Amino acid sequence: MAEFDFERVADPEFFEENRIPPHSDHMYFEDMKALEANESDFRFSLNGNWKFFYTDNFDAAIKDFYKKDYDCHGWKDIRVPACVEMEGYGKKQYVNTQYPWDGHEDVKPGEVPKIYNPVSHYTKYFTLPESMKKGPVCICFEGVESAVALFLNGHYIGYSEDTFTPSEFDLTEFIDRKGENKLSAFVFKYSAGSWCEDQDFFRFSGIFRDVYLYTVPSLHVNDMKVITELDDDYKDAGLIVELNLSAPAKAEIVLSHQMEEIISETRSLKQEETLKFKVKNPLKWSAEAPNLYTLMVKLKDKQGKTVEIATDSVGFRRFELIDNIMCLNGKRIVFKGVNRHEFSSDKGRAIGKDEITKDLITMKRNNINAVRTCHYPNQTYFYRLCDALGLYVIDETNLETHGTWDPIMRKLRPVSYAVPGDRPEYTEAVLNRLRNMYERDKNHPCILLWSLGNESFGGKNMKKMYDAIKKWDKTRLVHYEGVVNDNRYPDTTDVYSTMYVTVEALKEHLKKDRTKPAISCEYTHAMGNSCGGMYIYTDYTDSEPLYQGGFIWDYIDQSLTAFTRSGKEYQAYGGDFDDRPNDGSFSGNGICYGKDRDPSPKMQEVKYNYSPIRISFTKNKMVIKNNSLFKNTADYDCRLIVEHDGEYVLSMKQTYAVPPLSEKKFDIPDIMPDIPGENVLTVSFVLREPELWADAGHEIAFGQLISGKRVQKPHSMASMKVTHGMCNLGVRGDGFEALFSESTGGLVSYVYGGKELIKRAPKPNFWRPMTENDMANLLPFRAGQWKIASMYLTHKYTAKNGMVMYDPYRITEDKESVSIEYTYHLPTKPAKDCKLTYTVYADGVIDVKLEMDKSAEIGELPEFSVLFTFDAALSNMRWYGLGPEETYIDKNHAKLSVYRGKVTDNMAKYLVPQECGNKTGVRYAELTDDTGRGIRFDGESLSLSVLPYSPHEIDCATHSFELPETDYTYARVGLAQMGIAGDDTWGARTKPEHMINNNKKLVLKFSFCGC
């Protein structure tokens, strides 16, 4: 056998050789016992330890290691499946739009890097199990990055690219059925296929999905295509089953639902056969009710013995355009979606079933109804679970070439540079990638749209892909966003799809062109503290029928577990592995954390905005709007909970029937207490029965009616002594003492119950730690004076004689209180002052008022607050306000109630430390140590941030481990904080309606007291 030609790896026209044609991912078993156990002797796993050798490039590769007499037993072991880089070889590298070799080597399409292009040498020694001693023997690699050349017992078997679809080969000719076999593979990190795999992700290589041998019996279903056709009333259905058999056979066809047979027929089948059945009023499949039927094709030999049972799930549904609107079973659909990478912080691309399951269950629990597979096909298990749980899927071809058209947009290269573009050498390769996805996934009811790829510009090849998939499948629509950048072939997509386009821009487009429905295939960029203003998009789906939702970028942080020199674990991102080039923390865009896959605080806003039920209140009516397509609100329990000033009063259960896609008004139950104070009625819809993804009682939606106003507790009358010192003013009462310094310029001591609570004098604060959105839109450049003002404001000034003087505080006394007013000068241009006034009462309560005249000329104001510094022992927090997760003016959809937690809980685990943990609508908050002693703040609707770090400490850290030891608890008690934005993280600003209006005088009022 001739040696494998390494030069062909760079050839875009050489993308597979001897590969078994793609086919459906249906299961097949030898009998019912194997089917029920979901275990089959037809398959033999090769997962586990393989022998492994690694080289940095082709020249260093061992060209003959696959030969039978080359002994690899002494090599090191590597796990399969696994990413080579996660096993200690090569470099982990994160890049977004640029190709990983950019700047290192001058590589053009049709070439691959030569200096650094690792070659992994894999060898597996095995003997066949008894069940495979006869019949054909094939092998399936579910996923190999980016290309594999395979050998068995010294013989070349074949070659395959396309990282994310199965590579299957027939080993029968060279298999040793009695003795030991040597299976060997070259796995290339970069191949011609790598030009088509420039996705926004960590760049890995290796055998990262399951590998197994399989055999097929004498009668076998090679391929199965299942089509369901609903009539125009969406009632009765036709079931079409197209079969490709290994040979003609007699077959029993059974369609069942929950053990009840709907169809049971025996037929003689040709090798190519199309079966048609009528199914009367089947249960329909949707994300709301994912009703699945089981199809079995039992192939029998001439003696009537069952040789094989091929089986697949069937979901009856119809997806189509009606008046240019996407409809499922006749109803306008709205995608409440996310983009999702297959990614694990500990395993890289080698994600397991447990992680997939957790992801999809988390989505369902948070009202997410759709997933776009960014930007490649996922494992088969993912689609099966989406079928069962009920999630709509945009299945995306393994194609992204961002790095080739980005220079076109920057006028650095001509349009002809684009890959695949108009290049004929890439035509068959991209059609092959599309076909691989389609053939494997075609029977999954969860898939509503095929996507031709992501961010790969336009051109003839994309149009050819569109034409091909429309020929193969007439039951789904086709999505492709890239034509917005190259609109020479606008009919390359059935949907007008955009990324990060504002609602205003979408409105302008739909005014001019209403020929296609619109979606945001990527929107509300969830990088760090983000998702602000998301509701503007979701509200738009209610008012514009042609706008049919979007997909958040993205689901999970791409972060990798790493350790500092001292052994401290942290989550790492681009650049932390000395990877150059890299795109830094841009890998962290998830609404879930990478490490544990748990929701981040952003999920609270996502769940509310994606809720299928909206509850609002008029003067005397409760309005329930049901946005579900098929589910009546009567299918849920409705819980009514009443709280008075944050304290539980009563609860009751009710049923409200609102049909799908309709709205009804109901009388508000007369259950609110008729006493002074603030009453809150929470109306909550919860699951009545358990689902696969949640227990009964899981909340789907809520709304709140707030009435009345908290009654402020009057000050208790007591004696109070005021001491006027030379430099300080002291106020002493029963159980407390406060000390105000004229020279230092603030409240320097507050002792309550014999305990000093103040560690540093409270100061006016105008700064919040910068978010990644802030940094991206250059907020520090526009508003940086407010940071300086927060750090260096002073009550001092320089007199004409050059002496540094201080403004004296101003004292006002009466019988019940004493007020101390400080004037602070801010180092801004133009110069600005603010006033901070403390009013002390005999019961130890201190009122605080911060005032500042209009200041818009200085720049956007990030925050208007007073910063307190306490001992870190005040580590417990209890507040009456919105929660439980962080809230901001532009992501404020949370419940008003009383919550408890640790101060450290407010420190979100964003990859880059940044502003987090804020609470809006705060009526009161208590910070206490473990004995229950501490301080309480009261106000009407405060913005409150309590963190173990100051804003400036957080600003200085780029990783969690760079934050200092926790010595203090910092409380920023504020009037407001600007919104955190989230349309994108490369320039989009906080929307004007979510800013602090500092074009007018600002006044903050609250009080505090020891507790």
N, C-alpha and C positions, 0 to 999 in steps of 0.2 A: 504493500500500500504506500502510495506517495505521501510525503509529509504534508500536513495541513499548511496551506499558504497563508501566512500571517498578513501579507500585503492586502488580501481581500477584505480584511476587517475594516479597512478605510473606505471601501467601495459602497456607495449608497444603493447600488443595484444588486449587491450581494447581501441579502438580509435573512435568508434561510436556505437550507439545503437538507433534503431528506426528512423534512419535518412532516409529521402526520397532519393532514388537513384539520382545521379547527372544527369543532362540533359542539353540540349542546352539552350542558353540564348536568344532564339528568343522571340519576343514580341507577345502578343495576345490581341485582343480587341473584344468587343461585336458587333461593327459595324463600318462602314467607318467613321462616325462622330467622334467616340472615337479615331479611328486610326489617323485621321487628326489632332485632338487636342492633340494627344499623352497623353491622360488621359483615365483611365479606371476604371469602378466600380468593376472590378475584383481584384483591389488592394487597400489596406487601410493602410496608413503609421502609424507606431507606434513610429516614431521619436518624440523627444521632451523630456519633463521632466519625469524621472522615479524616484521612491523612491529607496533610496540607503543606504546601510550599509557596512562598511569595517572592516575587521579583518586582522591581520598580519599572521595568519596561520590557519590550519584546526582545531586545538584544540579549538580555540576561536570562530569558526564559529557558527552561530545560526542554528542548524541542522534542526529545524522544522519551519523556518520562512515562508516557502512556503504554509503551511497549510491554509485552507480557513478562519479559525477563528483567525489566527494570524494577528493582525492589524498593518500594516506598514504605515498607513497614516501619522503618526507623524515623520517618518524618514525624513532625508534631501533629497533634490532633486539633481539629477545629470542629465546632458544632455546626450542624446543619439542621434546621435553617438558622442562619445568622448573617449579619452584615460583617464583612471582613474587618472594617474599621472599628467596629464595636468589639472585635475579638483581639484588638491590639496591633493590627497591621495598618500601615499607611496612615493617612491623615483624615480626620473628620473635617469636612469643609462645608460651610453654609454660604451659598450665594443665591441671589434672587434672579435678576435678569441677565447678569453677565455669565458667560461660560467660565467654567472653573479654571481653564488654562489661560484665560485672557491676561496678556502681559508677560507670561512666562515663555510662550512659544507662539510664533506667527503661524497659526493654523487656520486653514480655510476649509469651507465645505468640500468634502471629498478627501480630506486629510484627517489624521488623528495625531495627538501629541506623541512624540517619540522619546523625549527625555524622561517625562514622568507619565507613564501609562501602565499602571500595575497589571501584572498577569498573576492570577491565582491559579495554582495547580491543585486540583482536587483528585483524590483517589479513594474509592470505596471497594473493599474486598468483601464479597458476599457469596453465599451459596443459595440456590433457589429453594424455596419451601416446597413441600410435597405437592401442594395444590397447583404448582406451576411447572411441574416436570413434563407436562404435555401441553400442547397448544401454543399459541403465539405468546411472546413476552415483549411487552412494551414498557417504556419508561415515560414518566411525566415529571417535568420540572414546573411547578406552579409559578415560580418567579425567579429569574436570574438577571442580575444587573451587571453590565448592560448587554453582554453577548456571551454565548457559550459554544465551544467546539467540543464534541463528545466522541469518546473512543471506548470500545469494549474489547478486552482481550487483545489489544494491539491493533484493532481495526477501527478506521475512521467511520463513525456512524452518521454524524450530521452537524449542522450549525444552525443557530437561531439567535435573532435579536428580538426586540420588543419585550422589554423588561417585565411588564405587568400582565402578560397573558401566558397561558401554559405553552411550554415547549415540549412536544411529545415526539418520541422516536421509536421505531420498531427495532428491537434487539435480537429478534428471533434467529437471524442467520448466523450470528456469532456467539450465541449464548452457550455456555457449558452447563448442561442440565444436571450433571452429576458432581462435578468438582467445584473448585473455587473460581469465581469470576473476578476480573479486575476491571472496574469501571473508572474511567479517568475523564477529566474535563479541564480544558483551559477556560477560565472565566476572565474576560477582558473588561477592565474598568471603563475604557473609552473605546467606542467603535463608531462606525458610520451612524449607527442608531443614536449615539449620544447627541448628535446635532438636533435630533427630534425630541430630546428629553431634557430640555433646559427649564424644568419646572422650578418653582420657588420652594426649594427644600434642601435639606442636607444631602450632600452627594456621597453615596455609598457604593459598594460593589459586593458581589458575592451571590451565593445561593441563599436567598432570604425567605423563600416560602417552601412548603412541603415538597418532598421528592418521594416518589413511590413507583414500584413496578406494578404493572397490571396485566392481566390476561383477559381474554374474552372467550366465551363458550362457542360451540359450533354454530349456534344461532344467536345473533347479537344485534341489538339496535345500535347502529353506528351513530345515528343522528335522529333527533326528534324535534319537530317544530310544532308548537301549540298555538293556535289562534282562537280567540273568542270573539264572536260577533253578536252584539246586542241589537235587537230590532229598534225601530225608530221610537218606540215607546219605552225603551230601556227596561223591558220586562223579560221577554223570552230570548234565548240565545242559541246561536249555532256554535258548535265546537268542531274545529278542524284540526286534525292531527296528521302532519306529514311525516312519514317514516322512511328512513333509509336503513335497510336491513343487510346483514352479511349474506343472506340467502333467503329465498322464499320460505315462508313458514306459516303454520297455523297459529293463530294468536287469540287469546281471550283479552278483550279490552274492558276494563272496569273503571268507572268513574264513581267515586264515593265521597260522602261528606259525613264526618263524624260517625264512621262505621256503617252508614246507610248507603247502599248501592243505588246510584241514580241511573247508571248505564251498565249493562253487563251483556256483552255480545262476543261470540266466537266467529272468527272469519279466517279465510285463507288469504294470506297477504303476498303480494309480489315483492320483489326486492325494493322497488320504489313504490310507495303506496300513499294515497291520500284518503283519510277517513273523515266522514262528515256525520255529525250527530245533531239532533235537536234536543235542547235542554229547556224544559218548561220552567219559567220563573225562578232561575237559580238565585241564590243569595249573591249579591254583588260585592265586588272587592273595592275598598277604598281605604285611605289611611284611618278614617273614623271607624270603619267596620271591615277589617281585613279578612273577609271570609275566603277561605281556601278549600278547594276540593283536591282530592288525590286521584291522579290518573295512573293506572297500572296497565302495562302491556306485557302479558304473559306469553312468551314464546314457547311452543311445544314441539317436540320431535314427532316422528311418525308414529311412535308408540303412545303418544299423548302425554308424555312426561314433560313437566315444566323444566326447560333448560335455562331460562333467564326471565327475571322480572325487572323490566325497566319502569321506573317510576319518576313522576315529577308532580309538583304542585300546580294547580290551575286556579287562576283568579279571573272571574268574569267581570270585565269592565271594558268601557269604550272611551277612548280619548280622542278628541277631535277639535277642529275649529268650527265654531258656530258664530257667524257674523264677525269673524276675525277675533273671536274670544276663545281661549283654551277652555274646554269643558270636559269634565269627567262624568260619565253617565248622565249627560245632559245638563250638568250644573257648572256654573263658572267657578273655576278653581283659583285659589290664591296660595302661592307658595310661601310658606313661612319657614325658610330654609337656612341651611348652613353649608359652607364648603368644608370638606373634611379630608385631610391627609391621613394615610395609613402611617401612623408614627407612634413610637414608644420611647420614652426618655431613657429606658434601660436597654432596649433591644433595637433601637433605630427603626428600620423598615420591617423587621421581622416580628410583626405584631401578631398576637395570639387571639384565639377565640374569646377568651375571657375579657380581653380589652375591647374587642369589637362589641361584645354583648353589653359591657358597661356603658360604652358610648351611646349605643342606640337606645338603651333603656333611659339613660339620662336625657336624651333628646325628647323622647316621648313624655317624660315627666315634666318637661319644661315647654310643652306646646309646640315644639319644632315638628313640622310635618313633612319636611323634604330635605334631601341631601344631594349635593352635587359632588361627584367623586373627582376631586381635584388632584391631579389632572391626568388621570389614568384609571383603568379598571381596577376594582378592588378584588379581594379574595371572594370566591363563590359563597362562602359562609355569610358574608356581609349581605348579599342580595337575598339569600334564603331568610335571613333574619328580618330584613326589611319587608319581605313578603308577609311574614308571620306577624310582625308587630304592627305593621301599617305605616310605612314611610315612603313617600314619593321620591323617585330617584331620577336625576339626570346622569346618565352613564356616559363618561367622557373618554374618548380615545386617548391613548398614550401619545400625546403630541403637544409639545410646546417648544417654540423656537424664538423666544423673546429676544435672545441675544443677537439674532440676525436682523430683526426688523427695527429694534430700538435705534441702531445707527442710521437706518433709513429715515426714521422720524426726526433725527437730529441732523439730517442732510449730510451725513458722513459717507453714505453708500447709496447707490442707485436702487430703484425698486427691484431690479433683477437679482439683487443680492439675497433676497428673502428666501428662506427655506420653510416649507417646500415651494411656496410661490408658484412660479411658472416653470420651474426646473423639471425637465422630463426625466432626469435621472432619479428623482424622488417620487415619481408618480406611483409606481408599483409598491414601493415601500410603505407609503402612507395608506394606500388602499388596503394593503395587507394588515396594517395595524387596526384599521377600522373593521375589517372582516373578522379578525381574531376576536375582537370584543363582541361584535354582533352575534357571531355563531355561538359563542359560549353562553351569552347572557340573554338570548332572544326570548326565552320562555318565562322570564320573571315578570309577573304583573306589576311589581313595584316600579319598573322602569317605564316612565312616560315619555321621556325625550332621549334621543341619542345626541351626544355632543361630538362634533368633529375634532375637538381639541381645544386648546387654550392659547390665546395670545400668540398666534402663528401667522398673523397678517392675513392677506387674502390671496387671490390668484387662481389660476386654472386648476391647480391640484385640489384646492379646497372645494371648488365647484364640482370637480369629478367625484370627490368623496360624497358630496351631497347627493349627486345624481345616483351614485351607487347604493347608498343606504335607502333612498326612496324607492329604488327598484326592489331591494331585498325585503323591505318592511313597509307596508302601507297602513299599519295600525298605530304608528307613533309619529310624533313630530321631530324635527331636526333643529338643533340649537347650534349656533356658532356666533360668538361675539366679535371675532377679529375683523369682520367686514366693516366695522365702524372706522377702522384705520385704513382700509383699502377697499373702497366700495365699487370696484370695477365689475364685480359679480354680486350684486345685491341679493340675488335669489339663492345664495348659498345657505340661507337660514330661513326657517319658518317663523322665527321670533325676533323681534327687535330687542337685542340684548346689549346691555351696557355695564360698565364698571365705574362705580364711584361718581356717577353723574347725579347732580342735585335734582331734587324734586322740581325745582323751577325749570331746569333744562329739560326734564322729562315732559313737563307740561307744554313747553314750547314745541318740542318734537311732535307730540300727539295733536297739537293744534294743526300742524301741517300735514301729517301723515298718519292716517288711521287704518292703514292696510294690514298691519300686523300687530299682534299683542306685544306688550313690552314687559320685560323683567329686568331686574338688576342681578346679573349672575354673580356679581361681587358688590357688596355695599357694607355700610356701617363698619368700617375697618376697626377690628377689635384689638388694637395694639395697646398693651398696658391698660391704663385707666381710660376707658373709651366707651363707645356706644351711646354717647350723648346725641340727642336729637333723632334717635332712631324712630321715634313715634311719628315723625313727620312723614316718613316713608310708609309706615304701616297704616297711618290714617289716610294716606292718598289712595290706598287700595280700596277704601270704602267709597270714595267719591269718583274714581275714574275706573270704569269697567275694563278698559284696555290695559291698565297697569295691574299686573297679576303677581306682584310680590317680588321677593328677592332672596338672596343667599348671603348670609353674613360671612365675611372673611375674618377668621375662619374658626374652626371648631376647637382645636387643641393647640396649645403652645408647642412648637417644635423646640424643645429644650432637652439637653442631654445631662444626665447625672454626672457630676465631676466633683473633684476634691481639691481643696487648697493644699499648700505644702504642709500645713499643720494637721491635715486630715479632716477638715471641716467640709461636709457635703454641701453642694449648692447646685443650682440649675444653670447650665452653661449655654451659651449661644455663639453665633458666628464671631470668629476672632479669638475665642478663648482657647482654641487648640492650635494657635499659631498658624491658622489657615489664612493664606493670602492668595488671591483676593478673598474678601468676605463681605457680607452685608449686615454684620453686627446683629443687633437684637431684633431685626426685622423678622426673625424666625418666630417671634413671640406674639402672635396675633389672636390667640385663642380665647374663647369664652369659657374654656376649661384649662386648668393647670396641666402642664406636661407630666409632672412627676406622678401624681396620684389619680389624674384624670377626673378630679372632682371639679364641680362648677366654681368659677371665680365669681366675685361679687357682681360682675356684669350680667350674669344669668338671671338675676332678679328682674332686671329691666326687659330682657329678652322674653322671659316667660309671660310677663304682663302684656307686652306689645303683640305677642303671638297668640294670646288667648282667643279661643273661638267664641267667647261670650263676653259682652260688654254690659256692665250695670252702671246706670247713671240715675240721677234724681232731679226731678223738677220740684216745684214748690210743695206739692202734696202727692206726687206720684213717683213710683219706682219704674224706670224704663229698662227693660231687658231686651237686648238685641242679640239674636242668635246668628252668628256668621257661619255656623256649621253648614255643610252641604246636605247631610243626610240625618243628622242626629237631632232629636228634639230635646230641649232642656229638661223635659220631664223624665228623661232617662237618668238624670243626676239627682242626687239629694241636694237640697238647698238649705244651708245652715244660716241662721240669723243669730248674731252675737251682739249683745249690748254691753258697752263699757261706759263708765262714768268717771271722768277725770283719770282715765287709765286703769280703773279698777273694774274687774268683772262684775256684771250685774246678773245677766241671764243669757240663756241660749235656747233656741228652739229649731225644729226641723220643719221644712215646708217643701211643697212641690209647686213649681211654676212651669207651665207648659207653653213653650214658645216654639213653633215649628221652625225647621231649618230655613235660613235666609229670610227671616222675618223679625219683626219687633213688636212688643206689646207693652202696655202700661198697666201697672198694678197699684192698688192702694198700698201705701206704706203702713205696715203693721203698727198699731198703737201700743208700742211696748217700751217707748223711751221714758225714762224717769222724769217726773215733773218736779225737779228740784234744781236749784241754781248750780251751774257748772257746765262742763263740756261733755256732751254725750256723743258716742260714736256707735253707729249701727253698721256692722260688717255683714254683708251679704256674700256668701261663699258657696260656689257650686263645687261639689266633690263627687268622686266616683261612688256610685251606689254598690256596685259589685267589683270584685277584684279583676284586674286585667293582667295580662302576661307581664306588663311593665310596671305595675303599681298595685298596692293594696287598696281595698275599699277605704274611703275617707280621704284619698289623695285629692288635693285641691287643684281645680282646673282654672278657676277664675274667681275674682272678688271685686267688689265695689264697696265704697264707704260713704255713708251720710254723716256729716259732722254738724252738730248744732250746739247752740249755746256757747258759753265762754267760761274758761276756768276762772274761778273766784280767787283773787289773790288774798293770801292769808294776811290779816292786818298785823302790824307790828305790835308786839307786846310791850306794855308800859313798864319801864324799869329805870333804875338810876344809871347814869352814865357820867364818867369823869373825863374831861378833856384837859390834856396837859400841853401847854405851849412851851416847848423847849427852845433853845437857841438855834438849833438846826432841824429839830424834828417836832412833829405834832403827834401826841399820843392820845388814843381814845380807849378807855377801859370801861368795861361793863361786866355784867354777871356772866362769868365763864369765858370771856374773850378779851383780847387786847389787840389793837391795830396801831402800827407805827408808820407815819408818813414822813419821808425825808425831803427837806427842801433842797439840800445840796445834792443829794443823789438823784432826786427827781422822780419819786414814785413811792408806791406802797412797798415798804421793805420788810414788813413783818405782819403776819396775821396769825395770832395764837388763839386756838379755840380748844376748850377743854384741856388746857395745859399743853397742847401740842402745837408746835410751829408748823404751819402748812405751806408758807410761801418760801420757795428756794431762791427766787430772783424776783425783782420788782416786775410786775406786769407792765407790758408796753404795747402801744398801738402797733398793729401788724397789718401790712398791706400785701403780703406775699404768701403764695402757697408753693409747695415744691412743684417744680415743673414736671408736667407729664410729657410723654413722648410726642403727643399731639402738639403740645405747646412748643416744644423744641423744633418740631418740623415746620410749624408755621411762623417761626422766628419771633414768638412772643417775647422772649428775653431781650431781644434787640429793641422792641417797641416799648416794653414795660419795665425794662431793667432798673429804671430809677426807683420803682417801688420796692425792689429788693434792697437797694442801698438805703432807702428811707427806713425800711424795717430794721435794718442792722445798725444804722448809725444816726437815727433821729436823736435829738438831744433837747434838753430844756435850757442849754447854755448858748451863749452867743459871744462874739468878740466885740468888745467896746472900742470906741474910737481911739483910746489910748493903747490899744493892743492887748489889754487885759481880757482874760476869759472870765465872763460873768455868767450867773445863772438867773433866769427869771424866777422870782419868788412864787411859791404857790399862793393861791387866793383861798381864803378861808371864810366860810359863811356858817354862822351858828344860830340855832334857835333852841327851843326847849326840848325838842324831840330828836334832833339830829345835828350833825355837823358835816359840811361839805368842803372838800379839798379839790381845787381845780388846778391842773397842770397844763401848761402850754408847751407843746413840743414843736421844734423847728425841724423841718424835713429837708435833707440835702438834695433838693430837686431843682430843676430849672423849668419854669420859674419857681422861685422859693414858695414854700407852702407851709402853713401851720395847721396843727390839729389840737383839739382840747380833750383832755381826759379828766373826768370829774368823778370823785368818789363821795357818796353820801352815806355816812355811818349812822346806824340807829342803835338804840340802847339794847336791843335784843341780839346784837351781833350781826345783823343783816347789813350788807353794804350794797347800795345801788351804784351801778356804773353807767356812765354815759360818755360815749366817744363821738365827737363832732368834727366834721371837716367840710369846709366850703367846697364848691365845685372844683374839680381838678382834672377835667378831661384833657386839658392841654398837656398834661404830663404823660399821658398814655393810658391804655386800658388798665383798669384796676383789677388785679387778680383776686383780691380779698379785702374785706374791711372787717377787722376783728381786733380783739385784745388777746395777747399771748401770755398765758400763765405757765409757770414752771413749778412743778411739784416734785416731791420725792417719788422715786419709782415704786415705792411701797403702795402708793395709791394706784393699784393695778386692776381694780375691779370697777366696772362701769355699769350703771343702771340709768336708762333714759326713757323719757316719755316723748316720743317723736316718731318719725318715719323710720322703718327698718324692715327686717333686721340688718340687711346689707347696706353698704354705702349708698348715699343718695346725693344728687346734685340738681341744680335747677333744670338741667336738660336731661336728666334720667332720674325722675322723681316719682316713679310709679311704685309706691310701696305702701305698706299698711301703717296707719297711726295706731300705736299701742305702746305698752311698756316692755322694754327689752333689757336683758342682762347679758354681760359678757366680760371677757378680759380685754384690757387695753391693747394687748398684743394681738388680739383677734382683728383689730381694725387695720393692722398692717398687712395689706393684701400681698400675696406672693407673686407680684408681677416680676418679670425677669429683671427689669431695671427698676430699682427703688424710685418711687415717684409719689405724687399726691394720691392719697387713698383714704378710705375710712371715714369720709365726711358724713355727717347726719344733718338732714334738713328738717324743718318743722318741729324743732325741739322745744318742748314746753319746760321740761326740767331735766337735769342730769345730775347724778351723784357719782363722785369718784372716791372710792374708799379703799382702805387697806383690808387685810384679812380679818381684822377685829371689828370691821364695820365703821371705823372712824375715817373722816375725810371731809370733803367739801361738796356743797350742792349749789348748782346754778339754776336760776329761774328766769324765764323770759316768755315772750308771746310766741314767737316762731323763729327760733335761733338757728343759725348754721353753726354746727359744732364739730370740731375735729379734735380727737384725743388720740395721740400717738406716743410711742416710746422714744421718738426722735424729733428734733426741731426741724423746721422746713429746710434750714441750711445744711444740716447734717445729711438729710435725704438728698438734697441737690448734689452733694459731693460724691455720692456713691453710685457706681455703675453696676454693682452686684450686691446681693444681700450680705455677703460676708464682709464687705467693706464698711458696713455700718458699725458704729462703735458699740461697746458694751452699754447696756441699758442702765442708766443712772437716774434718769428723770422721767416724769410723765408730763408731756406738753399738751396743754389744752388751748385751742384757739376758739374763743367764743365770739361768734361773728354775726353781723347783719346779713352777709351774703358772701358767696364765693362764685366767681364766674363759672360757667359751664365747662365741661371737659371736652366737648366736641367729639368727633369720631367719624365724620364723612370720609376722611382719609388721614394718613399720617405722613403726608409730604407737602402740606401747604394749606389744607382746609382749616379755616378759623372757626372759633366758637361763634355761633350765630348771634346777630345783634340782640335778639330778644332774650338771649341767655347771658348777656353781659350785665355787669353792675353799671347802672347809669350814674356815672360820676360827673355828669354835666349839671348836677344839682347838688345841693347840700346833703350830706349823708349824716344820719344820726343813728347810733346803736345804743340800745338800752337793755340792761339785764341786771340781775342781782346775784349775789352769792353769800353763802353762810356756811360755817362749819357744821358738821353733822357727826 
